[in-house]
Amino acid sequence: MLDRVAGKWSIGILIAAAHGPVRFTELERSINGISRRMLTLNLRRLERDGLLVRTVYPTVPPKVEYGLTPMAREFHASLTGLVGWAERHRSAIAEARAAYDTAAQRGPDAG
């Protein structure tokens, strides 16, 4: 399950849908770099996993909206904390990576 919700596109979809029902085209515009096919596949997976609800309105053309389930809202609260943590520690992580890369370039004996 963690692989599914931590996937490249799933988090973006869940964040975009957290502000209320959202249409496919709105999701497509708000998630940079996602293709229609990837969006469709991920929406179906998230719906199958019980994280999204797909509502089809009987209009012409059909109007379809996606919204978070209560389970997904709970996950979104945790995700918000994780995003906040990542933002607070972004510079420390970048510094650690740079130090690691510098040490790796010097070789294992440089120490």
Rosetta blueprint (number, residue, H / E / L):
1 M L
2 L H
3 D H
4 R H
5 V H
6 A L
7 G L
8 K L
9 W L
10 S H
11 I H
12 G H
13 I H
14 L H
15 I H
16 A H
17 A H
18 A L
19 H L
20 G L
21 P L
22 V E
23 R E
24 F H
25 T H
26 E H
27 L H
28 E H
29 R H
30 S H
31 I L
32 N L
33 G L
34 I L
35 S L
36 R H
37 R H
38 M H
39 L H
40 T H
41 L H
42 N H
43 L H
44 R H
45 R H
46 L H
47 E H
48 R H
49 D L
50 G L
51 L L
52 L E
53 V E
54 R E
55 T E
56 V E
57 Y E
58 P L
59 T L
60 V L
61 P L
62 P L
63 K E
64 V E
65 E E
66 Y E
67 G E
68 L E
69 T L
70 P H
71 M H
72 A H
73 R H
74 E H
75 F H
76 H H
77 A H
78 S H
79 L H
80 T H
81 G H
82 L H
83 V H
84 G H
85 W H
86 A H
87 E H
88 R H
89 H L
90 R H
91 S H
92 A H
93 I H
94 A H
95 E H
96 A H
97 R H
98 A H
99 A H
100 Y H
101 D H
102 T H
103 A H
104 A H
105 Q H
106 R H
107 G L
108 P L
109 D L
110 A L
111 G L
